Amino acid sequence: MSWLARILSGALAVACAGCLVIFQGGSLEQSGRSELQTPRQVDSAMKAFFVDGSTAVFPSGGHITEDSILGDGTLYSLGLADTTRVTALPLDALVGIEAFQGSTNGPASFLASVSLTAAAGFGSVVLFKALFGSCPTFYTATADGELLQAEAFSYSIAPLLEGRDLDAITLRPDADGVLRLELRNEALETHYINHLDLLAVDHAPGTRVIPNDRGVPIGVVEEVPPLDAIDGSGRRVLSSIHASDDRAFASLDERIANTTSEDPSDFVELTFPRPASEDAVLVLRVRNSLLTTVLFYDLMLGQAGVGALDWIGRDMARIGTVVEMGKWFQESMGMRVEAHDGDGWVEVGRVPDTGPIAWEEVGVRVPVDDGDVVRLRLRFLTDAWRIDRVSLGKATRIGGESRIPIARVIDDGVLVDDSIIRRMAVPDDDYLATYPGTSVSLEFDPTSQRPGLERSYLLASQGYYTEWVRPEWLRGAQEPEIFRPGEDTVEALMALWLSKKDDFEADFYSSKIPVR
């Protein structure tokens, strides 16, 4: 039986019990209360996930020691076969804890979720090394295997930070005339999907359709590569950004080591031949490095220890905290596009952070002044971006856009209930929640295409996700410190990133949660 079918068959029981998760089979021995005298209080409601697939819900929070979770909770075995009231459970069987907000995570908000172990079938050794994460991922099947197409609403790490995303994807109808995308949760996260559909754009042949830096589709033609590219360390880096070959720009280690709060940026200065048209678009193929992931995992969550649960479940539900965090992130992160006006550099666009998993194409309108060349500069927090390709093109008109809703959801070859589709049909208060190991096929029925035109597709999504607080984070912070951006944040981040980036990158991309 498919995971969604199992979930829907038990949804009423979950709603009546006030539980937020459904799962199958398994058991967990109840632990005795820890003898440690320094339990740390958690005020936020918690869901604790264990390696045997069972889940405990602590709606009023509780206490966490170095070896136990203490509180008034309910333990649910897989499939709701057993329900047990608990007051203590062992951390050594824990996969992670999700802090949640009752106002946005109640049964009315979602009934669909997935069993940790039943969906993925992996053991604790894999779990405790799982670093991969950032958001939902989307794949298509090709003759050469699967192709990663997009990651959705990266860095929307709480309900108040819910975001919309638009990603250009390569999609064609199959032999049956159906468009198919595979939706996955490959991380130790809970993904809350509010809205998801395709945007179809008809256009003249030879036109590239991509989102601009404001999330609006634009058409680009007649792209040319830069004549030269020099970074903040004085290197010529044209070969790194000339083609879509995954041979991408990264900042030098020396630059990382010398980055400070007073001088936090690296840059790539670009020189292009002056285009014939003044309606120019800078086209970028980029993704974030894992520097922002280290910021999130180590400085925001890891150093907070147990306090990370209330930071996610309580503090990030407060407007003031979110505004403070958003202001700092807006000032510090993202990629600024600057144009030289003859006297100096002027900001003409800003590309928001895209996530570290999938390459993303984005266009930024740029001015064209008198002269033989156009000088542009990409400025960003040192080593926060990977830049694979840069070109300068001409903006062109595109045809009308049409939205294509999800027609069917297929789970393990089984057509699932339409209620799952309705949860993603429109932006509202009803979410589809997915847990690690989720993998379902989304089918779309394309509309008719205008004769003589080509068609491009973009994936439109909206939602947020919550990170699972790992056992090592709970144990690791002897003196928990809640993250507040300050004068030494950049220096601390750069030192940490420089010390671990090579090993972290290798471990991160090889630690996806298996979905088969």
C-alpha positions as CSV (number, residue, x, y, z in Angstrom):
1,M,0.0,0.0,0.0
2,S,1.4,3.5,-0.9
3,W,2.3,5.9,1.8
4,L,-0.4,8.4,0.8
5,A,-3.0,5.7,0.8
6,R,-1.9,4.6,4.3
7,I,-2.1,8.2,5.5
8,L,-5.5,8.9,4.1
9,S,-7.0,5.7,5.6
10,G,-5.8,6.8,9.0
11,A,-6.5,10.6,8.7
12,L,-9.7,10.6,10.8
13,A,-8.0,8.7,13.6
14,V,-5.2,11.3,13.6
15,A,-7.5,14.2,13.6
16,C,-9.5,12.9,16.5
17,A,-6.4,12.1,18.5
18,G,-4.9,15.5,17.8
19,C,-1.8,13.9,16.4
20,L,0.0,15.4,13.4
21,V,1.8,12.4,12.0
22,I,0.8,9.0,10.6
23,F,3.1,6.0,10.3
24,Q,3.3,2.3,10.1
25,G,4.4,-0.7,12.4
26,G,7.3,-0.6,14.9
27,S,7.9,0.0,18.6
28,L,10.1,1.8,20.9
29,E,11.2,0.9,24.4
30,Q,10.3,3.6,26.9
31,S,13.3,5.0,28.7
32,G,13.7,5.7,32.4
33,R,14.0,9.3,33.5
34,S,17.5,10.7,33.1
35,E,19.6,11.1,36.3
36,L,21.2,14.3,35.0
37,Q,20.3,17.4,37.0
38,T,20.5,20.0,34.2
39,P,17.5,19.4,32.0
40,R,16.8,22.2,29.6
41,Q,13.2,23.4,29.1
42,V,11.5,23.5,25.7
43,D,8.3,25.6,25.6
44,S,7.4,24.8,22.0
45,A,5.3,21.9,21.0
46,M,7.6,19.1,19.7
47,K,7.4,16.0,17.4
48,A,10.2,13.6,18.1
49,F,11.1,11.0,15.4
50,F,12.9,7.7,16.2
51,V,14.8,5.2,14.1
52,D,12.2,2.5,14.4
53,G,9.6,4.8,12.7
54,S,7.7,5.7,15.8
55,T,6.9,9.3,16.6
56,A,6.2,11.1,19.9
57,V,4.2,14.2,20.2
58,F,4.7,16.6,23.1
59,P,2.1,19.3,22.6
60,S,3.2,21.4,25.7
61,G,6.9,21.0,25.1
62,G,9.1,19.4,27.8
63,H,12.7,19.0,29.0
64,I,15.7,17.6,27.3
65,T,18.8,16.2,29.1
66,E,21.9,14.7,27.6
67,D,20.2,11.3,27.2
68,S,16.4,11.8,27.4
69,I,13.3,13.7,26.3
70,L,11.1,14.4,29.3
71,G,7.5,15.6,29.1
72,D,3.9,14.7,28.9
73,G,3.6,13.0,25.5
74,T,2.0,10.4,23.3
75,L,4.1,7.8,21.5
76,Y,2.6,6.5,18.2
77,S,3.9,3.4,16.6
78,L,3.9,2.9,12.8
79,G,0.4,2.5,11.5
80,L,-1.2,3.7,14.7
81,A,-1.2,0.1,15.9
82,D,-0.1,1.2,19.4
83,T,-0.6,4.5,21.2
84,T,1.2,5.0,24.6
85,R,1.4,7.8,27.0
86,V,5.0,8.6,27.8
87,T,7.0,10.8,30.1
88,A,10.5,10.0,29.0
89,L,12.2,8.7,25.8
90,P,15.8,8.1,25.0
91,L,17.9,10.4,22.8
92,D,20.1,7.5,21.6
93,A,17.1,6.2,19.5
94,L,16.3,9.7,18.2
95,V,16.6,10.9,14.6
96,G,15.5,14.5,15.1
97,I,13.0,16.8,16.7
98,E,10.7,19.2,14.9
99,A,9.4,22.2,16.8
100,F,6.0,23.3,15.5
101,Q,3.4,26.0,16.0
102,G,-0.1,24.8,16.8
103,S,-1.7,27.6,15.0
104,T,-0.2,26.6,11.6
105,N,0.5,22.9,12.1
106,G,-2.8,21.5,13.4
107,P,-4.8,18.7,11.7
108,A,-6.8,21.3,9.7
109,S,-3.5,22.5,8.1
110,F,-2.4,19.0,6.9
111,L,-3.4,15.4,7.1
112,A,-0.7,14.0,4.7
113,S,2.8,13.1,6.0
114,V,5.1,10.2,5.6
115,S,6.7,7.6,7.8
116,L,10.4,8.1,8.3
117,T,11.5,4.5,8.2
118,A,8.6,3.0,6.2
119,A,9.2,5.5,3.4
120,A,12.9,5.3,3.1
121,G,14.1,2.2,4.9
122,F,17.4,3.5,6.3
123,G,19.2,3.0,9.6
124,S,20.5,5.2,12.3
125,V,24.1,5.2,10.9
126,V,22.8,6.9,7.7
127,L,20.5,9.2,9.6
128,F,23.1,10.7,11.9
129,K,25.3,11.6,9.0
130,A,22.5,13.2,7.0
131,L,23.5,16.7,6.1
132,F,21.7,17.2,2.8
133,G,18.8,19.7,3.0
134,S,17.3,23.0,2.0
135,C,13.8,22.4,0.6
136,P,11.7,20.2,-1.7
137,T,13.5,18.8,-4.7
138,F,12.1,18.0,-8.2
139,Y,13.4,15.6,-10.8
140,T,12.5,14.3,-14.2
141,A,13.3,11.0,-15.8
142,T,15.6,11.1,-18.9
143,A,17.2,8.5,-21.2
144,D,20.4,9.0,-19.2
145,G,18.8,8.8,-15.8
146,E,17.1,11.2,-13.5
147,L,17.7,15.0,-13.9
148,L,17.5,17.4,-11.0
149,Q,15.3,20.3,-12.1
150,A,14.7,22.6,-9.2
151,E,14.6,23.2,-5.4
152,A,11.7,25.1,-4.1
153,F,11.4,28.0,-1.6
154,S,14.9,27.7,-0.2
155,Y,15.5,29.4,3.2
156,S,11.8,29.7,4.0
157,I,12.6,28.2,7.4
158,A,9.4,29.1,9.3
159,P,5.7,29.9,8.6
160,L,6.3,33.7,8.7
161,L,9.0,33.3,6.1
162,E,6.8,31.3,3.7
163,G,8.0,32.1,0.2
164,R,7.0,31.9,-3.5
165,D,9.5,30.5,-6.0
166,L,9.6,30.4,-9.8
167,D,12.1,28.1,-11.5
168,A,12.8,27.5,-15.2
169,I,12.8,23.8,-15.8
170,T,13.4,21.5,-18.8
171,L,10.1,19.6,-19.4
172,R,8.5,17.9,-22.3
173,P,5.4,15.7,-22.6
174,D,6.1,12.0,-22.7
175,A,4.7,9.5,-25.2
176,D,1.3,9.7,-23.5
177,G,1.3,13.5,-23.8
178,V,1.7,13.9,-20.0
179,L,4.2,16.2,-18.2
180,R,5.7,14.5,-15.2
181,L,7.8,15.7,-12.2
182,E,8.9,13.7,-9.2
183,L,8.6,15.5,-5.9
184,R,11.0,14.4,-3.2
185,N,11.9,15.2,0.4
186,E,15.5,14.0,0.7
187,A,16.4,15.8,3.9
188,L,15.8,15.7,7.7
189,E,13.1,18.3,7.3
190,T,9.4,18.7,7.2
191,H,8.2,20.4,4.0
192,Y,4.9,22.3,4.0
193,I,3.7,22.8,0.4
194,N,1.0,25.4,0.0
195,H,0.8,25.8,-3.7
196,L,2.4,24.1,-6.7
197,D,1.7,24.3,-10.5
198,L,3.4,24.8,-13.8
199,L,3.5,28.0,-15.8
200,A,3.6,27.5,-19.6
201,V,4.9,30.2,-21.8
202,D,4.7,30.2,-25.6
203,H,7.4,32.1,-27.5
204,A,9.3,32.5,-30.8
205,P,11.9,29.8,-31.5
206,G,15.3,30.5,-30.1
207,T,14.0,32.4,-27.1
208,R,15.1,31.5,-23.6
209,V,12.4,32.0,-20.9
210,I,13.7,32.5,-17.3
211,P,12.5,34.3,-14.2
212,N,13.9,37.7,-13.5
213,D,15.2,38.8,-10.1
214,R,11.6,39.7,-9.1
215,G,10.2,36.3,-10.0
216,V,8.5,37.3,-13.3
217,P,9.1,35.3,-16.6
218,I,11.1,37.2,-19.2
219,G,12.3,36.3,-22.7
220,V,16.0,36.6,-23.7
221,V,17.6,36.2,-27.2
222,E,21.0,36.9,-28.7
223,E,23.1,36.1,-25.7
224,V,26.9,36.7,-25.8
225,P,29.5,35.7,-23.2
226,P,31.7,38.3,-21.4
227,L,34.9,39.5,-22.9
228,D,36.6,39.4,-19.5
229,A,35.9,38.6,-15.9
230,I,38.0,39.5,-12.9
231,D,37.3,38.7,-9.3
232,G,38.0,40.5,-6.0
233,S,41.4,38.8,-5.7
234,G,42.5,40.0,-9.1
235,R,42.1,36.6,-10.8
236,R,40.8,36.3,-14.4
237,V,37.9,33.9,-14.0
238,L,36.4,33.9,-17.5
239,S,36.9,30.2,-18.0
240,S,34.9,29.4,-14.9
241,I,31.8,31.3,-16.0
242,H,31.9,30.9,-19.8
243,A,29.7,27.8,-20.2
244,S,27.1,25.7,-18.4
245,D,29.5,23.0,-17.4
246,D,29.4,22.9,-13.6
247,R,32.9,24.3,-13.6
248,A,31.9,27.2,-11.4
249,F,33.4,30.3,-9.8
250,A,34.3,30.1,-6.1
251,S,36.2,32.6,-3.9
252,L,39.8,31.9,-3.0
253,D,40.6,30.6,0.5
254,E,42.8,33.6,1.0
255,R,39.9,35.9,0.3
256,I,37.7,33.9,2.8
257,A,40.4,34.2,5.5
258,N,40.6,38.0,5.0
259,T,36.9,38.7,5.0
260,T,35.6,40.9,7.8
261,S,32.5,42.7,8.8
262,E,34.0,45.9,7.4
263,D,34.9,44.3,4.1
264,P,32.5,41.3,3.7
265,S,32.2,41.0,0.0
266,D,33.9,39.3,-3.0
267,F,32.9,40.3,-6.5
268,V,33.2,39.4,-10.2
269,E,33.7,42.3,-12.5
270,L,32.4,41.6,-16.0
271,T,33.1,43.3,-19.4
272,F,30.7,42.7,-22.3
273,P,30.6,44.1,-25.9
274,R,28.0,46.8,-26.2
275,P,24.8,45.2,-27.4
276,A,22.9,46.7,-30.4
277,S,19.8,47.0,-28.1
278,E,19.5,49.0,-25.0
279,D,17.0,46.5,-23.6
280,A,19.7,44.2,-22.1
281,V,19.4,41.3,-19.7
282,L,22.2,39.8,-17.7
283,V,21.6,36.0,-17.6
284,L,23.1,34.1,-14.7
285,R,23.3,30.3,-13.9
286,V,24.0,30.2,-10.2
287,R,23.4,28.5,-6.9
288,N,24.5,29.2,-3.4
289,S,27.5,27.6,-1.9
290,L,27.1,25.7,1.4
291,L,28.4,28.7,3.4
292,T,24.7,29.6,4.1
293,T,24.0,26.0,5.1
294,V,26.9,26.1,7.6
295,L,25.5,29.4,8.9
296,F,22.1,27.8,9.4
297,Y,23.3,24.4,10.8
298,D,26.2,25.5,13.0
299,L,25.6,29.1,14.0
300,M,21.8,29.3,14.0
301,L,20.9,25.8,15.2
302,G,24.0,23.9,16.4
303,Q,25.3,26.5,18.8
304,A,21.8,27.0,20.2
305,G,21.5,23.4,21.2
306,V,18.2,22.7,22.9
307,G,17.4,26.4,22.5
308,A,17.1,25.8,18.7
309,L,13.7,24.2,19.3
310,D,12.2,27.4,20.9
311,W,14.0,29.5,18.3
312,I,12.2,27.7,15.6
313,G,8.9,27.0,17.3
314,R,8.5,30.2,19.3
315,D,10.9,33.0,18.3
316,M,10.5,32.6,14.6
317,A,6.7,33.0,15.1
318,R,7.3,36.5,16.4
319,I,7.1,39.3,13.9
320,G,10.0,41.2,15.6
321,T,12.4,38.3,15.4
322,V,11.5,37.6,11.8
323,V,11.9,41.3,10.8
324,E,15.3,41.5,12.5
325,M,16.4,38.3,10.8
326,G,15.0,39.3,7.5
327,K,16.7,42.8,7.6
328,W,20.1,41.2,8.4
329,F,19.7,38.6,5.7
330,Q,18.6,41.2,3.1
331,E,21.6,43.4,3.9
332,S,24.2,40.5,4.1
333,M,23.1,37.8,1.6
334,G,21.9,37.6,-1.9
335,M,23.8,38.8,-5.0
336,R,23.9,42.4,-6.0
337,V,24.2,43.3,-9.7
338,E,25.9,46.7,-10.2
339,A,26.5,48.7,-13.4
340,H,29.3,51.2,-13.9
341,D,27.9,54.6,-15.0
342,G,31.2,56.2,-15.7
343,D,31.7,57.6,-12.3
344,G,31.2,54.5,-10.1
345,W,29.1,51.4,-9.4
346,V,25.3,51.6,-9.1
347,E,23.1,48.8,-7.9
348,V,20.6,47.8,-10.6
349,G,19.3,44.5,-9.3
350,R,19.5,41.9,-6.5
351,V,19.2,38.1,-6.9
352,P,17.8,36.5,-3.8
353,D,19.5,33.4,-2.4
354,T,18.5,30.3,-4.5
355,G,19.7,27.4,-2.4
356,P,22.7,25.1,-2.7
357,I,21.3,22.1,-4.5
358,A,20.0,23.0,-8.0
359,W,21.4,25.4,-10.5
360,E,19.0,28.3,-11.1
361,E,18.8,30.6,-14.1
362,V,17.8,34.2,-13.6
363,G,17.8,37.4,-15.6
364,V,18.4,41.0,-14.5
365,R,17.7,44.0,-16.6
366,V,20.8,46.2,-16.9
367,P,21.3,49.7,-18.4
368,V,23.4,50.2,-21.5
369,D,25.3,53.5,-21.7
370,D,27.4,55.1,-24.4
371,G,30.7,53.3,-25.0
372,D,32.1,50.3,-26.7
373,V,31.6,48.0,-23.7
374,V,29.2,47.4,-20.8
375,R,30.8,47.0,-17.4
376,L,28.8,45.0,-14.8
377,R,29.7,43.7,-11.3
378,L,28.4,40.8,-9.2
379,R,28.9,41.5,-5.5
380,F,28.2,39.0,-2.7
381,L,29.2,37.8,0.7
382,T,32.6,36.1,0.1
383,D,32.2,32.5,-1.2
384,A,28.4,32.5,-0.7
385,W,27.8,31.8,-4.4
386,R,28.8,29.4,-7.2
387,I,28.6,31.0,-10.6
388,D,28.5,28.6,-13.5
389,R,27.6,30.8,-16.5
390,V,27.1,34.5,-17.3
391,S,25.9,36.1,-20.5
392,L,24.4,39.3,-21.8
393,G,21.3,39.1,-24.0
394,K,18.5,41.1,-25.4
395,A,15.0,41.2,-23.8
396,T,12.2,40.1,-26.1
397,R,8.5,39.8,-25.8
398,I,7.0,36.4,-24.9
399,G,3.5,35.2,-25.5
400,G,0.7,34.7,-22.9
401,E,1.3,32.6,-19.9
402,S,-1.0,29.8,-18.9
403,R,-1.1,27.9,-15.6
404,I,-1.3,24.1,-15.6
405,P,-2.5,22.6,-12.3
406,I,-1.6,19.2,-11.0
407,A,-3.8,16.6,-12.6
408,R,-2.8,13.5,-10.7
409,V,-0.5,12.4,-7.9
410,I,1.0,8.9,-8.3
411,D,2.5,7.1,-5.3
412,D,4.4,3.9,-6.0
413,G,2.2,3.3,-9.1
414,V,-1.0,4.0,-7.3
415,L,-3.3,7.0,-8.1
416,V,-4.0,8.8,-4.8
417,D,-7.0,10.7,-3.5
418,D,-7.7,14.1,-5.1
419,S,-7.6,15.7,-1.6
420,I,-3.8,15.7,-1.9
421,I,-4.1,17.8,-5.1
422,R,-6.5,20.2,-3.5
423,R,-3.9,20.9,-0.8
424,M,-1.5,22.3,-3.4
425,A,-4.1,23.9,-5.7
426,V,-4.2,27.4,-4.3
427,P,-2.3,29.4,-1.7
428,D,-4.4,29.1,1.5
429,D,-4.2,27.7,5.0
430,D,-4.2,24.1,3.9
431,Y,-0.8,22.5,3.4
432,L,0.6,19.2,2.1
433,A,3.3,18.1,4.6
434,T,6.0,15.7,3.5
435,Y,8.6,14.0,5.6
436,P,12.0,12.4,4.8
437,G,11.8,9.7,2.2
438,T,8.8,11.1,0.4
439,S,8.8,10.5,-3.4
440,V,5.7,11.0,-5.5
441,S,5.1,11.6,-9.2
442,L,3.1,14.7,-10.1
443,E,1.3,14.6,-13.5
444,F,0.2,17.6,-15.5
445,D,-2.0,17.6,-18.7
446,P,-0.6,20.3,-21.0
447,T,-2.8,22.8,-22.7
448,S,-2.7,23.3,-26.5
449,Q,0.3,25.1,-27.9
450,R,0.0,28.0,-30.4
451,P,1.2,27.0,-33.9
452,G,4.6,28.1,-35.0
453,L,5.8,28.8,-31.4
454,E,7.9,26.9,-28.9
455,R,6.9,26.4,-25.3
456,S,8.9,26.7,-22.1
457,Y,7.8,25.7,-18.6
458,L,8.5,27.1,-15.2
459,L,7.7,25.5,-11.8
460,A,5.7,27.8,-9.5
461,S,5.8,26.8,-5.8
462,Q,5.0,28.3,-2.4
463,G,5.6,27.0,1.1
464,Y,8.1,26.7,3.9
465,Y,10.0,24.0,5.8
466,T,11.2,23.3,9.3
467,E,14.6,21.7,10.1
468,W,14.8,18.7,12.4
469,V,17.0,19.5,15.3
470,R,19.6,16.7,15.4
471,P,20.7,14.8,18.6
472,E,24.3,16.0,18.2
473,W,23.0,19.6,18.2
474,L,21.0,19.0,21.3
475,R,24.1,17.5,23.1
476,G,26.7,19.7,21.5
477,A,26.0,23.1,23.0
478,Q,27.2,23.2,26.6
479,E,26.2,26.8,26.9
480,P,23.5,27.3,24.3
481,E,23.6,30.6,22.5
482,I,20.6,31.8,20.5
483,F,21.7,33.3,17.2
484,R,21.6,37.1,17.0
485,P,23.5,38.7,14.1
486,G,26.3,41.0,15.4
487,E,29.5,42.7,14.6
488,D,31.5,39.5,14.6
489,T,29.1,37.2,12.8
490,V,30.9,37.5,9.5
491,E,34.3,36.7,11.0
492,A,32.9,33.7,12.9
493,L,31.1,32.4,9.9
494,M,34.2,32.7,7.6
495,A,36.5,31.0,10.1
496,L,34.1,28.2,10.6
497,W,33.4,27.8,6.8
498,L,37.1,27.8,6.0
499,S,37.8,25.1,8.5
500,K,35.2,22.7,7.3
501,K,34.1,23.6,3.8
502,D,35.9,20.8,1.8
503,D,34.8,17.9,4.0
504,F,31.3,19.4,4.4
505,E,30.7,19.8,0.7
506,A,31.7,16.2,0.1
507,D,29.5,14.9,2.9
508,F,26.5,17.1,2.1
509,Y,26.0,16.1,-1.5
510,S,26.4,12.4,-0.7
511,S,24.0,12.3,2.2
512,K,20.6,12.6,0.6
513,I,17.9,10.7,2.4
514,P,17.1,7.7,0.2
515,V,13.6,7.6,-1.3
516,R,13.6,4.1,-2.8
